[in-house]
Amino acid sequence: MDFLTEEQLKVLSLEDISKIIANVKRAFSRIKNKMEAPLYDNIEKYPERIELLKRLRSYLELAKNTLIEKGGKYQKSTLEVKDEQFNSTLE
């Protein structure tokens, strides 16, 4: 997956940014599911996957913020809404 800079994201259309967000979410889910699989041995053996997840999370935030700055609307997934609700109960 290619990571665009903030400046590169800003020149894209809202539709293109939305596609990037969807692709990042899919990539994140794929890696997370592999790491959570029963046959996945020691997670510490794969620091590159952990780093990639961190990069994907940062890139997702950048893309969401760029979409909103350009006047687009970010639709949170059901899982994101549940996660926010759970986190708010911990505060």
C-alpha positions as CSV (number, residue, x, y, z in Angstrom):
1,M,0.0,0.0,0.0
2,D,1.3,3.4,-0.9
3,F,1.0,6.1,1.7
4,L,0.3,9.6,0.4
5,T,1.4,12.7,2.1
6,E,-1.1,15.2,3.5
7,E,-0.4,17.5,0.6
8,Q,-1.1,14.7,-1.9
9,L,-4.3,13.8,-0.2
10,K,-5.5,17.3,-0.3
11,V,-5.5,17.4,-4.1
12,L,-7.6,14.3,-4.4
13,S,-11.4,14.3,-4.8
14,L,-13.6,13.4,-1.9
15,E,-14.4,10.1,-3.7
16,D,-10.8,9.2,-4.0
17,I,-10.1,10.0,-0.3
18,S,-13.1,7.8,0.6
19,K,-11.7,5.0,-1.4
20,I,-8.4,5.3,0.3
21,I,-10.1,5.2,3.7
22,A,-11.9,2.0,2.7
23,N,-8.7,0.4,1.5
24,V,-6.8,1.3,4.7
25,K,-9.6,-0.2,6.8
26,R,-9.5,-3.4,4.7
27,A,-5.7,-3.6,5.0
28,F,-5.9,-3.0,8.8
29,S,-8.5,-5.7,9.2
30,R,-6.6,-8.2,7.1
31,I,-3.4,-7.8,9.2
32,K,-5.4,-7.8,12.5
33,N,-7.2,-11.0,11.6
34,K,-4.0,-12.7,10.7
35,M,-2.5,-11.7,14.0
36,E,-5.5,-12.9,15.9
37,A,-5.7,-16.3,14.1
38,P,-5.2,-19.3,16.4
39,L,-2.2,-20.5,14.4
40,Y,-0.4,-17.2,14.6
41,D,2.4,-17.9,17.0
42,N,4.2,-15.3,19.0
43,I,3.2,-11.7,18.1
44,E,6.6,-10.4,19.1
45,K,8.1,-12.3,16.2
46,Y,6.4,-9.9,13.8
47,P,7.2,-6.3,14.9
48,E,6.9,-5.2,11.3
49,R,3.2,-6.0,11.3
50,I,2.7,-4.1,14.5
51,E,4.5,-1.1,13.0
52,L,2.4,-1.4,9.9
53,L,-0.8,-1.3,12.0
54,K,0.4,1.8,13.7
55,R,1.2,3.4,10.3
56,L,-2.2,2.4,9.0
57,R,-4.0,3.8,12.0
58,S,-2.1,7.2,11.6
59,Y,-2.8,7.2,7.9
60,L,-6.4,6.5,8.4
61,E,-6.7,9.5,10.8
62,L,-4.9,11.7,8.3
63,A,-7.2,10.6,5.5
64,K,-10.4,11.1,7.6
65,N,-9.2,14.6,8.7
66,T,-8.4,15.5,5.1
67,L,-11.8,14.3,4.0
68,I,-13.6,16.4,6.6
69,E,-11.4,19.5,5.9
70,K,-12.4,19.3,2.3
71,G,-16.0,19.4,3.2
72,G,-16.7,15.7,3.1
73,K,-18.6,13.7,5.7
74,Y,-16.9,10.7,7.3
75,Q,-19.4,8.0,8.2
76,K,-18.2,6.0,11.2
77,S,-18.6,2.3,11.0
78,T,-20.8,0.4,13.6
79,L,-17.6,-0.9,15.2
80,E,-16.1,2.6,15.5
81,V,-19.3,3.8,17.2
82,K,-19.3,0.9,19.6
83,D,-15.6,1.4,20.3
84,E,-16.2,5.1,21.2
85,Q,-19.1,4.2,23.4
86,F,-17.0,1.6,25.3
87,N,-14.1,4.0,25.7
88,S,-16.4,6.7,27.0
89,T,-17.6,4.4,29.8
90,L,-14.0,3.9,30.9
91,E,-13.5,7.7,31.4
